[in-house]
Amino acid sequence: MNSVELSLIAFVTICGGALLGTFIRPFLSDHHLSTDSRDVMKLGTSMIATMAALVLSLLISSAKGTFDTIKRGVNQLAADLVLIDSNMALYGPETRVARDILRHNVINTIERVWPGGENTMVLEKVETKHAIEDLSGLRSKLRHLSPQNNDQRQLQSETLQILDEANATRLLLIQQLGQRSFPMPIFVLVVFWLTIIFINFGVLTPRNTPVFAVLFVCALVAASALYLILELDQPFGGVMQISSAPVRNALASLGQ
């Protein structure tokens, strides 16, 4: 399920908790809703709310950290691609085939990672083997060059080093695509805690339109926070996906 579907399920579950609380309230006797009972329920709700807030903040921090790491990796990869192509151009016409391999690899990556389709992560996994083969072919082409002077030897060495760094960055990004920054049971647990909180809200509050409106808005805010976490955890999918602009800009300069 995508982030929208999971967030809607969380929203319905949380709202259901509030409605369950308002349904239970009329069946409770007066001593169940006495001042002392209300105080204990409020303290319990505050404790659960504190725990939920701490876990939510940790989830947001983890998802945002993963998002930023992958974004920096994409920018670094784009810069490395430009440097590799520039060095090969300076080396001479002998690198024409190698530059074509590099350009083909970048085009292939863009088409598969940012195709505008439904599941970019699966597409990226399918493409991984071929991408590694392309980069291996590029490295092989560079290693088999025969430098004629010190400048070419230095360019060959620098390009191979940058290529290794770019390949390592790319493989790291690929490995992170199929992984979540947090286990899903934690997400389910947070939804459970929020549902308990809203059950208590429903029990403690009277049944009227303003109360229902406030509970609805609060449930919407909670579900929005969960949606933000899920979106940040899908850097190449969803609404807030990482832009392909750095790699496309790099592609525009390759082979020039």
C-alpha positions in Angstrom: 0.0 0.0 0.0 1.2 3.5 -0.7 1.4 6.4 1.8 -2.0 7.8 0.9 -3.8 4.5 1.6 -1.9 3.9 4.8 -2.6 7.4 6.0 -6.3 7.0 5.2 -6.5 3.7 7.1 -4.8 5.4 10.1 -7.3 8.3 9.9 -10.3 6.1 9.7 -8.9 4.0 12.6 -8.3 7.1 14.8 -11.7 8.5 14.0 -13.2 5.1 14.8 -11.6 5.3 18.2 -13.2 8.7 18.9 -16.6 7.4 17.8 -16.2 4.3 19.9 -15.5 6.5 22.9 -18.6 8.5 22.3 -20.6 5.3 21.9 -19.3 3.9 25.2 -19.9 7.1 27.2 -23.7 6.7 27.7 -23.3 3.2 29.1 -21.0 4.3 31.8 -22.4 5.0 35.3 -21.8 8.3 37.2 -19.0 6.9 39.4 -17.1 5.8 36.2 -17.0 9.4 35.2 -16.4 10.9 38.6 -13.7 13.6 39.1 -11.2 11.1 40.3 -11.9 8.7 37.4 -11.6 11.6 34.9 -8.3 12.7 36.5 -6.8 9.2 36.1 -8.1 8.9 32.5 -6.5 12.3 31.7 -3.2 11.3 33.2 -3.2 8.0 31.3 -4.1 9.9 28.1 -1.3 12.4 28.7 1.3 9.6 29.2 0.2 7.8 26.0 0.2 11.1 24.1 3.7 11.9 25.3 5.0 8.5 24.2 3.2 8.8 20.9 4.7 12.3 20.4 8.3 11.0 21.1 7.9 8.1 18.7 6.4 10.3 16.0 9.3 12.8 16.3 11.8 9.9 16.0 10.0 8.5 13.0 10.0 12.0 11.3 13.7 12.5 12.1 14.6 9.0 10.8 12.6 9.4 7.6 13.9 13.0 7.0 17.5 11.8 7.6 17.1 9.0 5.0 15.5 11.5 2.5 18.3 14.0 2.9 21.0 11.3 2.6 19.6 10.0 -0.7 19.1 13.5 -2.0 22.8 14.4 -1.3 23.8 11.1 -2.9 21.8 12.0 -6.1 23.5 15.4 -6.2 26.9 13.9 -5.6 26.3 11.3 -8.3 25.3 14.0 -10.8 28.5 15.9 -10.1 30.6 12.8 -10.4 29.1 12.0 -13.8 30.0 15.4 -15.1 33.5 15.1 -13.9 33.9 11.6 -15.4 32.7 12.8 -18.8 34.8 15.9 -18.6 38.0 14.0 -17.8 37.3 11.5 -20.6 36.8 14.4 -23.1 40.1 15.9 -22.0 41.8 12.5 -22.4 41.0 12.4 -26.1 38.9 10.8 -28.8 39.9 7.3 -27.6 37.3 7.6 -24.9 34.3 8.1 -27.3 33.0 4.6 -26.7 33.4 4.9 -22.9 31.5 8.2 -23.0 28.7 6.6 -24.9 28.4 3.9 -22.3 28.2 6.5 -19.6 25.5 8.4 -21.3 23.5 5.3 -22.0 23.8 4.3 -18.4 22.5 7.7 -17.2 19.6 7.6 -19.6 18.7 4.1 -18.5 18.8 5.1 -14.9 16.6 8.2 -15.4 14.0 6.3 -17.3 13.7 3.6 -14.6 14.0 5.7 -11.5 11.8 8.6 -12.6 9.5 7.1 -15.2 6.3 8.7 -13.7 5.0 5.1 -13.1 3.5 3.6 -10.0 6.4 1.6 -8.5 9.8 3.2 -9.2 11.5 1.1 -6.5 10.7 -2.2 -8.2 11.8 -0.8 -11.5 15.1 0.3 -10.0 15.7 -3.1 -8.6 15.1 -4.7 -12.0 17.5 -2.3 -13.5 20.3 -2.8 -11.0 22.1 -5.7 -12.6 22.2 -4.1 -16.0 23.4 -0.8 -14.6 26.3 -2.5 -12.8 27.2 -4.3 -16.0 27.2 -1.0 -17.8 29.5 0.6 -15.2 31.7 -2.4 -15.2 32.0 -2.1 -19.0 32.9 1.6 -18.6 35.6 0.8 -16.1 37.0 -1.9 -18.3 37.2 0.6 -21.2 39.0 3.1 -19.1 41.5 0.5 -17.7 42.4 -0.7 -21.2 43.3 2.8 -22.4 47.0 3.3 -23.3 48.1 6.7 -22.0 50.7 8.4 -24.2 51.9 11.0 -21.7 51.7 12.0 -18.0 48.6 14.1 -18.5 46.6 11.2 -19.9 47.9 8.9 -17.2 46.8 11.3 -14.5 43.4 11.7 -16.2 42.9 8.0 -16.4 43.8 7.5 -12.7 41.5 10.4 -11.6 38.6 9.2 -13.7 38.8 5.6 -12.4 38.8 7.0 -8.9 35.8 9.2 -9.5 34.0 6.3 -11.3 34.6 4.0 -8.3 33.2 6.7 -5.9 30.2 7.3 -8.2 29.5 3.5 -8.5 29.7 3.2 -4.7 27.3 6.1 -4.2 24.9 4.6 -6.8 25.0 1.2 -5.3 24.3 2.7 -1.8 21.3 4.5 -3.2 20.0 1.3 -4.8 20.4 -0.6 -1.6 18.3 2.0 0.3 15.5 2.0 -2.2 13.9 -1.2 -1.0 14.3 -0.4 2.7 12.3 1.6 5.1 14.0 3.8 7.6 11.8 2.3 10.3 10.0 -1.0 10.9 6.3 -1.0 10.0 5.3 -2.5 13.5 6.4 0.8 15.0 4.0 2.7 12.6 1.2 0.3 13.6 2.0 0.8 17.3 1.8 4.6 16.9 -1.6 4.3 15.2 -2.8 2.0 18.1 -1.7 4.5 20.7 -3.4 7.4 18.9 -6.6 5.3 18.7 -6.5 4.7 22.4 -6.0 8.5 23.0 -9.1 9.3 20.9 -11.2 6.6 22.6 -10.5 8.4 25.9 -11.3 11.8 24.2 -14.7 10.3 23.1 -15.4 9.0 26.6 -14.5 12.2 28.4 -16.3 14.7 26.1 -20.0 15.3 25.5 -21.6 14.3 22.3 -22.2 17.4 20.2 -21.2 18.9 16.9 -18.3 21.2 18.0 -16.7 18.2 19.9 -17.0 16.0 16.8 -15.5 18.7 14.6 -12.5 19.2 17.0 -11.9 15.4 17.2 -12.1 15.2 13.4 -9.6 17.9 12.9 -7.3 16.4 15.5 -7.5 13.0 13.8 -6.8 14.7 10.5 -3.7 16.4 11.9 -2.4 13.1 13.4 -3.0 11.3 10.0 -1.2 14.1 8.2 1.9 13.6 10.4 1.8 9.9 9.6 1.5 10.8 5.9 4.5 13.1 6.1 6.6 10.2 7.6 5.5 7.8 4.9 6.2 10.3 2.1 9.7 11.1 3.3 10.4 7.4 3.5 9.7 7.1 -0.2 12.3 9.4 -1.8 11.7 8.2 -5.3 7.9 7.9 -5.1 4.9 9.9 -3.9 4.4 13.6 -3.9 7.6 14.7 -2.2 10.0 12.6 -4.3 13.6 13.7 -5.0 13.9 15.6 -8.2 15.6 14.2 -11.2 16.8 17.7 -12.2 20.5 17.2 -11.0 20.9 14.0 -13.0 19.0 15.4 -16.1 21.2 18.5 -16.0 24.3 16.2 -15.8 22.9 14.2 -18.8 22.5 17.4 -20.8 26.3 18.1 -20.5 27.5 14.6 -21.2 29.0 14.0 -24.6 29.4 17.7 -25.3 
